[in-house]
Amino acid sequence: EKVHICIQLTALELKIRVHDDGTGFGENAEEMTKAFRQQNAKDSLNHTGLGMYISRLYCEKHGGHLLLENNENNGASVTAVFSRIV
């Protein structure tokens, strides 16, 4: 029901974090960032699973990385981390 976006900028890095209060990730992060993954077979929508894959690719193309994790109190977090040091 709720989605939060947090942006953190330090001298060393930029972090963009999106987290929600849903059910979280059912698979490990490695699997979630592959192309054409469908997490919830009960979902009435047809997912192609490209969202996390494309996000990971864009992060890597810009020298960053993507972190996927389940929150302690339900929900999931996706964090894009970019180094500010060139």
PDB file of N, CA, C and O in Angstrom:
ATOM      1  N   GLU A   1       0.806  -1.199   0.000  1.00  0.00           N
ATOM      2  CA  GLU A   1       0.000   0.000   0.000  1.00  0.00           C
ATOM      3  C   GLU A   1       0.846   1.259   0.000  1.00  0.00           C
ATOM      4  O   GLU A   1       0.441   2.275  -0.566  1.00  0.00           O
ATOM      5  N   LYS A   2       2.003   1.211   0.619  1.00  0.00           N
ATOM      6  CA  LYS A   2       2.856   2.399   0.710  1.00  0.00           C
ATOM      7  C   LYS A   2       4.198   2.147   0.029  1.00  0.00           C
ATOM      8  O   LYS A   2       4.780   1.068   0.141  1.00  0.00           O
ATOM      9  N   VAL A   3       4.669   3.167  -0.676  1.00  0.00           N
ATOM     10  CA  VAL A   3       5.984   3.135  -1.313  1.00  0.00           C
ATOM     11  C   VAL A   3       6.731   4.384  -0.884  1.00  0.00           C
ATOM     12  O   VAL A   3       6.191   5.489  -0.945  1.00  0.00           O
ATOM     13  N   HIS A   4       7.968   4.211  -0.452  1.00  0.00           N
ATOM     14  CA  HIS A   4       8.795   5.332  -0.021  1.00  0.00           C
ATOM     15  C   HIS A   4      10.040   5.395  -0.898  1.00  0.00           C
ATOM     16  O   HIS A   4      10.587   4.367  -1.298  1.00  0.00           O
ATOM     17  N   ILE A   5      10.479   6.614  -1.190  1.00  0.00           N
ATOM     18  CA  ILE A   5      11.700   6.834  -1.951  1.00  0.00           C
ATOM     19  C   ILE A   5      12.626   7.676  -1.100  1.00  0.00           C
ATOM     20  O   ILE A   5      12.246   8.744  -0.622  1.00  0.00           O
ATOM     21  N   CYS A   6      13.851   7.189  -0.911  1.00  0.00           N
ATOM     22  CA  CYS A   6      14.852   7.913  -0.123  1.00  0.00           C
ATOM     23  C   CYS A   6      16.077   8.148  -0.998  1.00  0.00           C
ATOM     24  O   CYS A   6      16.538   7.246  -1.698  1.00  0.00           O
ATOM     25  N   ILE A   7      16.595   9.366  -0.951  1.00  0.00           N
ATOM     26  CA  ILE A   7      17.811   9.703  -1.690  1.00  0.00           C
ATOM     27  C   ILE A   7      18.841  10.166  -0.684  1.00  0.00           C
ATOM     28  O   ILE A   7      18.583  11.064   0.117  1.00  0.00           O
ATOM     29  N   GLN A   8      20.017   9.545  -0.730  1.00  0.00           N
ATOM     30  CA  GLN A   8      21.093   9.880   0.197  1.00  0.00           C
ATOM     31  C   GLN A   8      22.343  10.208  -0.610  1.00  0.00           C
ATOM     32  O   GLN A   8      22.789   9.415  -1.439  1.00  0.00           O
ATOM     33  N   LEU A   9      22.893  11.377  -0.354  1.00  0.00           N
ATOM     34  CA  LEU A   9      24.093  11.824  -1.051  1.00  0.00           C
ATOM     35  C   LEU A   9      25.176  12.097  -0.022  1.00  0.00           C
ATOM     36  O   LEU A   9      24.988  12.903   0.889  1.00  0.00           O
ATOM     37  N   THR A  10      26.314  11.422  -0.170  1.00  0.00           N
ATOM     38  CA  THR A  10      27.470  11.679   0.686  1.00  0.00           C
ATOM     39  C   THR A  10      28.634  12.086  -0.200  1.00  0.00           C
ATOM     40  O   THR A  10      28.491  12.162  -1.421  1.00  0.00           O
ATOM     41  N   ALA A  11      29.764  12.343   0.395  1.00  0.00           N
ATOM     42  CA  ALA A  11      30.945  12.707  -0.379  1.00  0.00           C
ATOM     43  C   ALA A  11      31.406  11.552  -1.269  1.00  0.00           C
ATOM     44  O   ALA A  11      32.066  11.774  -2.284  1.00  0.00           O
ATOM     45  N   LEU A  12      31.055  10.313  -0.886  1.00  0.00           N
ATOM     46  CA  LEU A  12      31.542   9.147  -1.611  1.00  0.00           C
ATOM     47  C   LEU A  12      30.531   8.500  -2.545  1.00  0.00           C
ATOM     48  O   LEU A  12      30.914   7.893  -3.545  1.00  0.00           O
ATOM     49  N   GLU A  13      29.225   8.625  -2.226  1.00  0.00           N
ATOM     50  CA  GLU A  13      28.261   7.915  -3.051  1.00  0.00           C
ATOM     51  C   GLU A  13      26.875   8.537  -3.041  1.00  0.00           C
ATOM     52  O   GLU A  13      26.525   9.346  -2.181  1.00  0.00           O
ATOM     53  N   LEU A  14      26.099   8.119  -4.044  1.00  0.00           N
ATOM     54  CA  LEU A  14      24.689   8.467  -4.165  1.00  0.00           C
ATOM     55  C   LEU A  14      23.894   7.178  -4.043  1.00  0.00           C
ATOM     56  O   LEU A  14      24.170   6.206  -4.745  1.00  0.00           O
ATOM     57  N   LYS A  15      22.898   7.166  -3.144  1.00  0.00           N
ATOM     58  CA  LYS A  15      22.020   6.010  -2.989  1.00  0.00           C
ATOM     59  C   LYS A  15      20.582   6.451  -3.241  1.00  0.00           C
ATOM     60  O   LYS A  15      20.120   7.447  -2.685  1.00  0.00           O
ATOM     61  N   ILE A  16      19.891   5.706  -4.076  1.00  0.00           N
ATOM     62  CA  ILE A  16      18.471   5.926  -4.332  1.00  0.00           C
ATOM     63  C   ILE A  16      17.766   4.640  -3.909  1.00  0.00           C
ATOM     64  O   ILE A  16      17.975   3.580  -4.499  1.00  0.00           O
ATOM     65  N   ARG A  17      16.933   4.750  -2.883  1.00  0.00           N
ATOM     66  CA  ARG A  17      16.285   3.566  -2.317  1.00  0.00           C
ATOM     67  C   ARG A  17      14.771   3.680  -2.451  1.00  0.00           C
ATOM     68  O   ARG A  17      14.184   4.704  -2.100  1.00  0.00           O
ATOM     69  N   VAL A  18      14.148   2.631  -2.956  1.00  0.00           N
ATOM     70  CA  VAL A  18      12.699   2.539  -3.044  1.00  0.00           C
ATOM     71  C   VAL A  18      12.291   1.335  -2.199  1.00  0.00           C
ATOM     72  O   VAL A  18      12.781   0.227  -2.418  1.00  0.00           O
ATOM     73  N   HIS A  19      11.393   1.549  -1.235  1.00  0.00           N
ATOM     74  CA  HIS A  19      10.943   0.419  -0.426  1.00  0.00           C
ATOM     75  C   HIS A  19       9.443   0.495  -0.220  1.00  0.00           C
ATOM     76  O   HIS A  19       8.845   1.570  -0.254  1.00  0.00           O
ATOM     77  N   ASP A  20       8.847  -0.676  -0.005  1.00  0.00           N
ATOM     78  CA  ASP A  20       7.395  -0.766   0.136  1.00  0.00           C
ATOM     79  C   ASP A  20       7.033  -1.640   1.328  1.00  0.00           C
ATOM     80  O   ASP A  20       7.907  -2.149   2.030  1.00  0.00           O
ATOM     81  N   ASP A  21       5.739  -1.805   1.545  1.00  0.00           N
ATOM     82  CA  ASP A  21       5.260  -2.619   2.668  1.00  0.00           C
ATOM     83  C   ASP A  21       4.548  -3.881   2.176  1.00  0.00           C
ATOM     84  O   ASP A  21       3.652  -4.396   2.844  1.00  0.00           O
ATOM     85  N   GLY A  22       4.947  -4.365   1.024  1.00  0.00           N
ATOM     86  CA  GLY A  22       4.321  -5.553   0.424  1.00  0.00           C
ATOM     87  C   GLY A  22       4.845  -6.847   1.013  1.00  0.00           C
ATOM     88  O   GLY A  22       5.270  -6.891   2.168  1.00  0.00           O
ATOM     89  N   THR A  23       4.810  -7.899   0.211  1.00  0.00           N
ATOM     90  CA  THR A  23       5.197  -9.232   0.675  1.00  0.00           C
ATOM     91  C   THR A  23       6.687  -9.500   0.593  1.00  0.00           C
ATOM     92  O   THR A  23       7.163 -10.499   1.132  1.00  0.00           O
ATOM     93  N   GLY A  24       7.427  -8.638  -0.065  1.00  0.00           N
ATOM     94  CA  GLY A  24       8.872  -8.833  -0.202  1.00  0.00           C
ATOM     95  C   GLY A  24       9.213  -9.715  -1.391  1.00  0.00           C
ATOM     96  O   GLY A  24       8.340 -10.115  -2.161  1.00  0.00           O
ATOM     97  N   PHE A  25      10.506 -10.010  -1.524  1.00  0.00           N
ATOM     98  CA  PHE A  25      10.990 -10.841  -2.620  1.00  0.00           C
ATOM     99  C   PHE A  25      10.935 -12.304  -2.205  1.00  0.00           C
ATOM    100  O   PHE A  25      11.347 -12.660  -1.101  1.00  0.00           O
ATOM    101  N   GLY A  26      10.434 -13.138  -3.082  1.00  0.00           N
ATOM    102  CA  GLY A  26      10.375 -14.565  -2.813  1.00  0.00           C
ATOM    103  C   GLY A  26      11.599 -15.306  -3.306  1.00  0.00           C
ATOM    104  O   GLY A  26      11.807 -16.461  -2.935  1.00  0.00           O
ATOM    105  N   GLU A  27      12.414 -14.673  -4.133  1.00  0.00           N
ATOM    106  CA  GLU A  27      13.607 -15.288  -4.690  1.00  0.00           C
ATOM    107  C   GLU A  27      14.829 -14.494  -4.242  1.00  0.00           C
ATOM    108  O   GLU A  27      14.702 -13.398  -3.696  1.00  0.00           O
ATOM    109  N   ASN A  28      16.005 -15.053  -4.477  1.00  0.00           N
ATOM    110  CA  ASN A  28      17.207 -14.299  -4.126  1.00  0.00           C
ATOM    111  C   ASN A  28      17.448 -13.192  -5.149  1.00  0.00           C
ATOM    112  O   ASN A  28      16.896 -13.217  -6.249  1.00  0.00           O
ATOM    113  N   ALA A  29      18.264 -12.239  -4.780  1.00  0.00           N
ATOM    114  CA  ALA A  29      18.493 -11.061  -5.616  1.00  0.00           C
ATOM    115  C   ALA A  29      19.079 -11.422  -6.972  1.00  0.00           C
ATOM    116  O   ALA A  29      18.748 -10.792  -7.976  1.00  0.00           O
ATOM    117  N   GLU A  30      19.938 -12.418  -7.013  1.00  0.00           N
ATOM    118  CA  GLU A  30      20.553 -12.838  -8.277  1.00  0.00           C
ATOM    119  C   GLU A  30      19.476 -13.259  -9.278  1.00  0.00           C
ATOM    120  O   GLU A  30      19.549 -12.898 -10.453  1.00  0.00           O
ATOM    121  N   GLU A  31      18.493 -14.007  -8.828  1.00  0.00           N
ATOM    122  CA  GLU A  31      17.418 -14.468  -9.707  1.00  0.00           C
ATOM    123  C   GLU A  31      16.488 -13.328 -10.123  1.00  0.00           C
ATOM    124  O   GLU A  31      16.010 -13.304 -11.257  1.00  0.00           O
ATOM    125  N   MET A  32      16.231 -12.392  -9.222  1.00  0.00           N
ATOM    126  CA  MET A  32      15.299 -11.297  -9.503  1.00  0.00           C
ATOM    127  C   MET A  32      15.823 -10.340 -10.562  1.00  0.00           C
ATOM    128  O   MET A  32      15.030  -9.647 -11.200  1.00  0.00           O
ATOM    129  N   THR A  33      17.134 -10.282 -10.767  1.00  0.00           N
ATOM    130  CA  THR A  33      17.684  -9.338 -11.733  1.00  0.00           C
ATOM    131  C   THR A  33      17.989  -9.991 -13.083  1.00  0.00           C
ATOM    132  O   THR A  33      18.603  -9.366 -13.948  1.00  0.00           O
ATOM    133  N   LYS A  34      17.567 -11.234 -13.263  1.00  0.00           N
ATOM    134  CA  LYS A  34      17.695 -11.878 -14.570  1.00  0.00           C
ATOM    135  C   LYS A  34      16.485 -11.508 -15.429  1.00  0.00           C
ATOM    136  O   LYS A  34      15.418 -11.173 -14.915  1.00  0.00           O
ATOM    137  N   ALA A  35      16.674 -11.576 -16.733  1.00  0.00           N
ATOM    138  CA  ALA A  35      15.586 -11.235 -17.658  1.00  0.00           C
ATOM    139  C   ALA A  35      14.488 -12.288 -17.627  1.00  0.00           C
ATOM    140  O   ALA A  35      14.754 -13.479 -17.462  1.00  0.00           O
ATOM    141  N   PHE A  36      13.262 -11.834 -17.787  1.00  0.00           N
ATOM    142  CA  PHE A  36      12.087 -12.677 -17.943  1.00  0.00           C
ATOM    143  C   PHE A  36      11.789 -13.572 -16.743  1.00  0.00           C
ATOM    144  O   PHE A  36      11.519 -14.763 -16.898  1.00  0.00           O
ATOM    145  N   ARG A  37      11.842 -12.993 -15.555  1.00  0.00           N
ATOM    146  CA  ARG A  37      11.479 -13.705 -14.335  1.00  0.00           C
ATOM    147  C   ARG A  37      10.068 -13.313 -13.939  1.00  0.00           C
ATOM    148  O   ARG A  37       9.692 -12.147 -14.059  1.00  0.00           O
ATOM    149  N   GLN A  38       9.288 -14.261 -13.472  1.00  0.00           N
ATOM    150  CA  GLN A  38       7.950 -13.987 -12.948  1.00  0.00           C
ATOM    151  C   GLN A  38       7.908 -14.523 -11.530  1.00  0.00           C
ATOM    152  O   GLN A  38       8.007 -15.731 -11.317  1.00  0.00           O
ATOM    153  N   GLN A  39       7.761 -13.633 -10.560  1.00  0.00           N
ATOM    154  CA  GLN A  39       7.843 -14.037  -9.165  1.00  0.00           C
ATOM    155  C   GLN A  39       6.568 -14.692  -8.675  1.00  0.00           C
ATOM    156  O   GLN A  39       6.632 -15.742  -8.035  1.00  0.00           O
ATOM    157  N   ASN A  40       5.412 -14.108  -8.954  1.00  0.00           N
ATOM    158  CA  ASN A  40       4.167 -14.553  -8.350  1.00  0.00           C
ATOM    159  C   ASN A  40       3.261 -15.165  -9.412  1.00  0.00           C
ATOM    160  O   ASN A  40       2.644 -14.442 -10.194  1.00  0.00           O
ATOM    161  N   ALA A  41       3.179 -16.487  -9.442  1.00  0.00           N
ATOM    162  CA  ALA A  41       2.350 -17.163 -10.442  1.00  0.00           C
ATOM    163  C   ALA A  41       0.863 -16.913 -10.216  1.00  0.00           C
ATOM    164  O   ALA A  41       0.076 -17.071 -11.150  1.00  0.00           O
ATOM    165  N   LYS A  42       0.455 -16.533  -9.021  1.00  0.00           N
ATOM    166  CA  LYS A  42      -0.947 -16.269  -8.716  1.00  0.00           C
ATOM    167  C   LYS A  42      -1.390 -14.887  -9.193  1.00  0.00           C
ATOM    168  O   LYS A  42      -2.586 -14.604  -9.256  1.00  0.00           O
ATOM    169  N   ASP A  43      -0.436 -14.035  -9.524  1.00  0.00           N
ATOM    170  CA  ASP A  43      -0.725 -12.682  -9.983  1.00  0.00           C
ATOM    171  C   ASP A  43      -1.454 -12.756 -11.318  1.00  0.00           C
ATOM    172  O   ASP A  43      -1.055 -13.515 -12.201  1.00  0.00           O
ATOM    173  N   SER A  44      -2.509 -11.980 -11.472  1.00  0.00           N
ATOM    174  CA  SER A  44      -3.284 -12.017 -12.702  1.00  0.00           C
ATOM    175  C   SER A  44      -2.604 -11.268 -13.843  1.00  0.00           C
ATOM    176  O   SER A  44      -3.040 -11.373 -14.989  1.00  0.00           O
ATOM    177  N   LEU A  45      -1.546 -10.514 -13.555  1.00  0.00           N
ATOM    178  CA  LEU A  45      -0.829  -9.783 -14.593  1.00  0.00           C
ATOM    179  C   LEU A  45       0.270 -10.659 -15.181  1.00  0.00           C
ATOM    180  O   LEU A  45       0.851 -11.487 -14.480  1.00  0.00           O
ATOM    181  N   ASN A  46       0.549 -10.478 -16.450  1.00  0.00           N
ATOM    182  CA  ASN A  46       1.655 -11.187 -17.081  1.00  0.00           C
ATOM    183  C   ASN A  46       2.908 -10.341 -16.971  1.00  0.00           C
ATOM    184  O   ASN A  46       3.033  -9.326 -17.657  1.00  0.00           O
ATOM    185  N   HIS A  47       3.827 -10.741 -16.123  1.00  0.00           N
ATOM    186  CA  HIS A  47       5.070  -9.987 -15.934  1.00  0.00           C
ATOM    187  C   HIS A  47       6.141 -10.542 -16.857  1.00  0.00           C
ATOM    188  O   HIS A  47       6.269 -11.757 -17.011  1.00  0.00           O
ATOM    189  N   THR A  48       6.897  -9.663 -17.462  1.00  0.00           N
ATOM    190  CA  THR A  48       8.018 -10.116 -18.267  1.00  0.00           C
ATOM    191  C   THR A  48       9.296 -10.139 -17.454  1.00  0.00           C
ATOM    192  O   THR A  48      10.284 -10.737 -17.880  1.00  0.00           O
ATOM    193  N   GLY A  49       9.300  -9.505 -16.297  1.00  0.00           N
ATOM    194  CA  GLY A  49      10.463  -9.563 -15.432  1.00  0.00           C
ATOM    195  C   GLY A  49      11.631  -8.733 -15.911  1.00  0.00           C
ATOM    196  O   GLY A  49      12.759  -8.977 -15.483  1.00  0.00           O
ATOM    197  N   LEU A  50      11.413  -7.775 -16.770  1.00  0.00           N
ATOM    198  CA  LEU A  50      12.521  -6.976 -17.284  1.00  0.00           C
ATOM    199  C   LEU A  50      12.864  -5.775 -16.412  1.00  0.00           C
ATOM    200  O   LEU A  50      13.949  -5.212 -16.558  1.00  0.00           O
ATOM    201  N   GLY A  51      11.982  -5.366 -15.518  1.00  0.00           N
ATOM    202  CA  GLY A  51      12.213  -4.158 -14.725  1.00  0.00           C
ATOM    203  C   GLY A  51      13.483  -4.188 -13.889  1.00  0.00           C
ATOM    204  O   GLY A  51      14.298  -3.270 -13.975  1.00  0.00           O
ATOM    205  N   MET A  52      13.663  -5.223 -13.088  1.00  0.00           N
ATOM    206  CA  MET A  52      14.859  -5.341 -12.244  1.00  0.00           C
ATOM    207  C   MET A  52      16.094  -5.600 -13.094  1.00  0.00           C
ATOM    208  O   MET A  52      17.183  -5.122 -12.777  1.00  0.00           O
ATOM    209  N   TYR A  53      15.925  -6.351 -14.166  1.00  0.00           N
ATOM    210  CA  TYR A  53      17.032  -6.633 -15.082  1.00  0.00           C
ATOM    211  C   TYR A  53      17.548  -5.341 -15.714  1.00  0.00           C
ATOM    212  O   TYR A  53      18.753  -5.090 -15.720  1.00  0.00           O
ATOM    213  N   ILE A  54      16.645  -4.529 -16.241  1.00  0.00           N
ATOM    214  CA  ILE A  54      17.032  -3.261 -16.871  1.00  0.00           C
ATOM    215  C   ILE A  54      17.619  -2.308 -15.832  1.00  0.00           C
ATOM    216  O   ILE A  54      18.598  -1.617 -16.113  1.00  0.00           O
ATOM    217  N   SER A  55      17.038  -2.267 -14.649  1.00  0.00           N
ATOM    218  CA  SER A  55      17.566  -1.406 -13.581  1.00  0.00           C
ATOM    219  C   SER A  55      18.997  -1.798 -13.229  1.00  0.00           C
ATOM    220  O   SER A  55      19.860  -0.935 -13.075  1.00  0.00           O
ATOM    221  N   ARG A  56      19.248  -3.100 -13.101  1.00  0.00           N
ATOM    222  CA  ARG A  56      20.605  -3.571 -12.800  1.00  0.00           C
ATOM    223  C   ARG A  56      21.574  -3.178 -13.911  1.00  0.00           C
ATOM    224  O   ARG A  56      22.684  -2.722 -13.636  1.00  0.00           O
ATOM    225  N   LEU A  57      21.156  -3.357 -15.175  1.00  0.00           N
ATOM    226  CA  LEU A  57      22.028  -3.007 -16.300  1.00  0.00           C
ATOM    227  C   LEU A  57      22.372  -1.519 -16.314  1.00  0.00           C
ATOM    228  O   LEU A  57      23.528  -1.150 -16.523  1.00  0.00           O
ATOM    229  N   TYR A  58      21.363  -0.655 -16.091  1.00  0.00           N
ATOM    230  CA  TYR A  58      21.621   0.789 -16.067  1.00  0.00           C
ATOM    231  C   TYR A  58      22.558   1.168 -14.925  1.00  0.00           C
ATOM    232  O   TYR A  58      23.449   1.999 -15.103  1.00  0.00           O
ATOM    233  N   CYS A  59      22.365   0.571 -13.765  1.00  0.00           N
ATOM    234  CA  CYS A  59      23.267   0.853 -12.642  1.00  0.00           C
ATOM    235  C   CYS A  59      24.695   0.465 -12.997  1.00  0.00           C
ATOM    236  O   CYS A  59      25.626   1.239 -12.777  1.00  0.00           O
ATOM    237  N   GLU A  60      24.866  -0.724 -13.543  1.00  0.00           N
ATOM    238  CA  GLU A  60      26.202  -1.197 -13.895  1.00  0.00           C
ATOM    239  C   GLU A  60      26.827  -0.357 -14.991  1.00  0.00           C
ATOM    240  O   GLU A  60      28.031  -0.105 -14.957  1.00  0.00           O
ATOM    241  N   LYS A  61      26.034   0.086 -15.971  1.00  0.00           N
ATOM    242  CA  LYS A  61      26.559   0.921 -17.062  1.00  0.00           C
ATOM    243  C   LYS A  61      27.087   2.254 -16.546  1.00  0.00           C
ATOM    244  O   LYS A  61      27.959   2.865 -17.164  1.00  0.00           O
ATOM    245  N   HIS A  62      26.555   2.700 -15.413  1.00  0.00           N
ATOM    246  CA  HIS A  62      26.984   3.968 -14.824  1.00  0.00           C
ATOM    247  C   HIS A  62      27.898   3.763 -13.621  1.00  0.00           C
ATOM    248  O   HIS A  62      28.038   4.655 -12.785  1.00  0.00           O
ATOM    249  N   GLY A  63      28.516   2.594 -13.534  1.00  0.00           N
ATOM    250  CA  GLY A  63      29.500   2.326 -12.492  1.00  0.00           C
ATOM    251  C   GLY A  63      28.911   1.999 -11.129  1.00  0.00           C
ATOM    252  O   GLY A  63      29.634   2.010 -10.132  1.00  0.00           O
ATOM    253  N   GLY A  64      27.637   1.713 -11.063  1.00  0.00           N
ATOM    254  CA  GLY A  64      27.002   1.419  -9.789  1.00  0.00           C
ATOM    255  C   GLY A  64      26.568  -0.024  -9.683  1.00  0.00           C
ATOM    256  O   GLY A  64      26.962  -0.874 -10.481  1.00  0.00           O
ATOM    257  N   HIS A  65      25.748  -0.283  -8.679  1.00  0.00           N
ATOM    258  CA  HIS A  65      25.187  -1.613  -8.511  1.00  0.00           C
ATOM    259  C   HIS A  65      23.805  -1.512  -7.876  1.00  0.00           C
ATOM    260  O   HIS A  65      23.439  -0.484  -7.306  1.00  0.00           O
ATOM    261  N   LEU A  66      23.060  -2.583  -7.984  1.00  0.00           N
ATOM    262  CA  LEU A  66      21.682  -2.629  -7.501  1.00  0.00           C
ATOM    263  C   LEU A  66      21.602  -3.626  -6.352  1.00  0.00           C
ATOM    264  O   LEU A  66      22.062  -4.762  -6.470  1.00  0.00           O
ATOM    265  N   LEU A  67      21.014  -3.193  -5.239  1.00  0.00           N
ATOM    266  CA  LEU A  67      20.828  -4.056  -4.075  1.00  0.00           C
ATOM    267  C   LEU A  67      19.346  -4.359  -3.906  1.00  0.00           C
ATOM    268  O   LEU A  67      18.529  -3.438  -3.889  1.00  0.00           O
ATOM    269  N   LEU A  68      18.990  -5.615  -3.784  1.00  0.00           N
ATOM    270  CA  LEU A  68      17.612  -6.025  -3.529  1.00  0.00           C
ATOM    271  C   LEU A  68      17.583  -6.778  -2.214  1.00  0.00           C
ATOM    272  O   LEU A  68      18.394  -7.675  -1.983  1.00  0.00           O
ATOM    273  N   GLU A  69      16.647  -6.409  -1.352  1.00  0.00           N
ATOM    274  CA  GLU A  69      16.562  -7.082  -0.062  1.00  0.00           C
ATOM    275  C   GLU A  69      15.154  -7.005   0.501  1.00  0.00           C
ATOM    276  O   GLU A  69      14.379  -6.116   0.147  1.00  0.00           O
ATOM    277  N   ASN A  70      14.833  -7.936   1.373  1.00  0.00           N
ATOM    278  CA  ASN A  70      13.567  -7.913   2.085  1.00  0.00           C
ATOM    279  C   ASN A  70      13.727  -7.077   3.350  1.00  0.00           C
ATOM    280  O   ASN A  70      14.763  -7.135   4.012  1.00  0.00           O
ATOM    281  N   ASN A  71      12.710  -6.307   3.680  1.00  0.00           N
ATOM    282  CA  ASN A  71      12.723  -5.503   4.894  1.00  0.00           C
ATOM    283  C   ASN A  71      12.403  -6.381   6.095  1.00  0.00           C
ATOM    284  O   ASN A  71      11.764  -7.423   5.947  1.00  0.00           O
ATOM    285  N   GLU A  72      12.837  -5.975   7.271  1.00  0.00           N
ATOM    286  CA  GLU A  72      12.590  -6.736   8.492  1.00  0.00           C
ATOM    287  C   GLU A  72      11.100  -6.864   8.805  1.00  0.00           C
ATOM    288  O   GLU A  72      10.654  -7.923   9.247  1.00  0.00           O
ATOM    289  N   ASN A  73      10.336  -5.812   8.586  1.00  0.00           N
ATOM    290  CA  ASN A  73       8.924  -5.786   8.971  1.00  0.00           C
ATOM    291  C   ASN A  73       7.977  -5.924   7.791  1.00  0.00           C
ATOM    292  O   ASN A  73       6.898  -5.332   7.817  1.00  0.00           O
ATOM    293  N   ASN A  74       8.330  -6.675   6.761  1.00  0.00           N
ATOM    294  CA  ASN A  74       7.565  -6.862   5.520  1.00  0.00           C
ATOM    295  C   ASN A  74       8.046  -5.892   4.460  1.00  0.00           C
ATOM    296  O   ASN A  74       8.667  -4.870   4.752  1.00  0.00           O
ATOM    297  N   GLY A  75       7.747  -6.234   3.251  1.00  0.00           N
ATOM    298  CA  GLY A  75       8.104  -5.376   2.132  1.00  0.00           C
ATOM    299  C   GLY A  75       9.493  -5.660   1.594  1.00  0.00           C
ATOM    300  O   GLY A  75      10.217  -6.522   2.094  1.00  0.00           O
ATOM    301  N   ALA A  76       9.839  -4.916   0.570  1.00  0.00           N
ATOM    302  CA  ALA A  76      11.123  -5.079  -0.100  1.00  0.00           C
ATOM    303  C   ALA A  76      11.763  -3.721  -0.324  1.00  0.00           C
ATOM    304  O   ALA A  76      11.091  -2.690  -0.338  1.00  0.00           O
ATOM    305  N   SER A  77      13.074  -3.745  -0.498  1.00  0.00           N
ATOM    306  CA  SER A  77      13.839  -2.535  -0.803  1.00  0.00           C
ATOM    307  C   SER A  77      14.705  -2.786  -2.027  1.00  0.00           C
ATOM    308  O   SER A  77      15.311  -3.847  -2.174  1.00  0.00           O
ATOM    309  N   VAL A  78      14.749  -1.789  -2.898  1.00  0.00           N
ATOM    310  CA  VAL A  78      15.644  -1.801  -4.050  1.00  0.00           C
ATOM    311  C   VAL A  78      16.475  -0.533  -3.948  1.00  0.00           C
ATOM    312  O   VAL A  78      15.931   0.570  -3.901  1.00  0.00           O
ATOM    313  N   THR A  79      17.789  -0.691  -3.914  1.00  0.00           N
ATOM    314  CA  THR A  79      18.688   0.450  -3.755  1.00  0.00           C
ATOM    315  C   THR A  79      19.682   0.489  -4.904  1.00  0.00           C
ATOM    316  O   THR A  79      20.377  -0.494  -5.163  1.00  0.00           O
ATOM    317  N   ALA A  80      19.751   1.622  -5.591  1.00  0.00           N
ATOM    318  CA  ALA A  80      20.761   1.860  -6.611  1.00  0.00           C
ATOM    319  C   ALA A  80      21.876   2.654  -5.956  1.00  0.00           C
ATOM    320  O   ALA A  80      21.628   3.700  -5.357  1.00  0.00           O
ATOM    321  N   VAL A  81      23.108   2.162  -6.068  1.00  0.00           N
ATOM    322  CA  VAL A  81      24.257   2.799  -5.418  1.00  0.00           C
ATOM    323  C   VAL A  81      25.264   3.185  -6.488  1.00  0.00           C
ATOM    324  O   VAL A  81      25.669   2.360  -7.307  1.00  0.00           O
ATOM    325  N   PHE A  82      25.665   4.459  -6.469  1.00  0.00           N
ATOM    326  CA  PHE A  82      26.627   4.984  -7.429  1.00  0.00           C
ATOM    327  C   PHE A  82      27.760   5.683  -6.701  1.00  0.00           C
ATOM    328  O   PHE A  82      27.524   6.469  -5.783  1.00  0.00           O
ATOM    329  N   SER A  83      28.988   5.400  -7.109  1.00  0.00           N
ATOM    330  CA  SER A  83      30.148   6.046  -6.528  1.00  0.00           C
ATOM    331  C   SER A  83      30.287   7.451  -7.093  1.00  0.00           C
ATOM    332  O   SER A  83      30.061   7.672  -8.283  1.00  0.00           O
ATOM    333  N   ARG A  84      30.662   8.405  -6.237  1.00  0.00           N
ATOM    334  CA  ARG A  84      30.892   9.778  -6.693  1.00  0.00           C
ATOM    335  C   ARG A  84      32.349  10.016  -7.020  1.00  0.00           C
ATOM    336  O   ARG A  84      32.713  11.090  -7.497  1.00  0.00           O
ATOM    337  N   ILE A  85      33.183   9.030  -6.769  1.00  0.00           N
ATOM    338  CA  ILE A  85      34.616   9.154  -7.061  1.00  0.00           C
ATOM    339  C   ILE A  85      34.865   8.626  -8.455  1.00  0.00           C
ATOM    340  O   ILE A  85      34.505   7.492  -8.772  1.00  0.00           O
ATOM    341  N   VAL A  86      35.472   9.434  -9.277  1.00  0.00           N
ATOM    342  CA  VAL A  86      35.732   9.050 -10.665  1.00  0.00           C
ATOM    343  C   VAL A  86      37.182   8.673 -10.834  1.00  0.00           C
ATOM    344  O   VAL A  86      37.603   8.318 -11.934  1.00  0.00           O
TER     345      VAL A  86
END
